Amino acid sequence: MKNKAEKAKELEKEIQNPDLWKDKDRAVKISQELAQLQEEITEFDELKKELAGLKTEGEVEEFEERIRKEELKIFLSGEYD
């Protein structure tokens, strides 16, 4: 996740460059990539907070199931899937 946060920071800097917007297609692609990274980072942070608050074995099992589903979603969201 650290790499994704670093990549998001790089993309944010790139978006602030006025020259980027001269190439609309590239600017849109970078904006979309940044939005996707920010969404993944937010989801990860929310999962960390939720994990910290789990108290019962049942809650842990439910959380593990959600993690498995999220892993599958991430695995199948690659460029060639």
N, C-alpha and C positions, 0 to 999 in steps of 0.2 A: 504494500500500500504506500510505502514511503516513496517508491519510484513514481507511482501515479501522482502523488502530491507534487513531487518535483516537476514532473511533466506538465501538470496543470499550471504551475507557476510560470514555466517557460512559455506556454501558450498564451497566458494572460499578458505577459510582456510583449509577445509578438502581436497580439491583437491591438495593443495600444500604439503600435507603430503605424503612423498614417500612411506609409507607403504600401502596407499590406492591402489596404482597401482599393488600391489601383487594380489589383487582380481579384475580382469579385469571387470567382470560383474557388480560389485558394483561401480567401478570407472566410467564405461560408464553410468550407471543409474544416478549417481550423476551429471555427466557432462551434461546429457540431462536435468535434472531437473534445473540445474543452467542456462542453455541456455534458457529454457522456462521462468524462472523467469526474467531474464535480458530482454527478449523480452517484457514481460508484463510491466515491469518498464519503458522501453523506450517508449512504446506506451502511457502509462499513462502520462509521462512527456510531450510528444508531444501534447496530448490532452489538458493538462493544458496551454501550451503555446498558442495553437490555441484559446482556450476559452478566454484568456486574450486579444486577438486581434480582437474579434468579435465586429462589430460596428452597424450592422443593424438587424432588426427583422428577416429578411429573412435568414441572416447568422446564427442567433441563432437557428432558426427552423431547418436548415440543420444540424447544429451541434447536436441538440437534437436527430434527426433521426439517425445520426451516432452513438451516445451514446447508443440508444436503440438496434441497431444492435450489437454493441460491448458487451452490457450486455447479450444479447441472446447467443452470441458466448461463452462468459465466462461461462454462466450458463450451456451450453451444453458441455463444455469441461472437465467436472468432470471425475473422475476415472471410474465411472460406467455408463456413458452416451454413 
